[in-house]
């Protein structure tokens, strides 16, 4: 039986990272079991699971196109937002 803290920590899953002309297997620590369409980041690249694991082959992920990867990544600190709805440079005293 798995403890609650172990379940929250996630699991290590071997995933085939397929770039087309080359592929490698990496053990990725995920919070849950992979599923088709799942996105994650590894080695500075955004990946998406494209093939489910089976008895002959494991989970396969392919890199996201740069445009989709930019949408997937976290917003930068210089995105212009302050978090309180005011634009950059706005004075808090009105």
SULZIQUI-V979780 format. One record per pair of residues at least 4 apart in sequence whose ideal C-beta (glycine too) atoms are under 7 Angstrom apart, sorted by sequence separation. I is the first residue (numbers start at 1). J is the second residue. If there is no record, write none. Layout:
BEGIN
i=(I I)
j=(J J)
END
This chain:
BEGIN
i=(2 4 5 19 30 34 41 53 64 65 66 67 68 69 75 82 86 2 18 41 42 53 64 17 53 82 16 17 39 40 52 39 64 80 16 17 39 51 30 49 50 14 15 37 38 50 28 37 49 50 14 15 36 48 28 35 47 48 12 13 34 47 26 36 47 48 12 13 46 47 45 46 10 11 15 10 10 13 10 46 17 34 39 46 46 17 39 16 18 15 16 18 14 15 16 17 18 19 13 15)
j=(6 8 9 23 34 38 45 57 68 69 70 71 72 73 79 86 90 7 23 46 47 58 69 23 59 88 23 24 46 47 59 47 72 88 25 26 48 60 40 59 60 25 26 48 49 61 40 49 61 62 27 28 49 61 42 49 61 62 27 28 49 62 42 52 63 64 29 30 63 64 63 64 29 30 34 30 31 34 32 69 42 59 64 72 73 47 72 58 60 58 59 61 58 59 60 61 62 63 59 61)
END
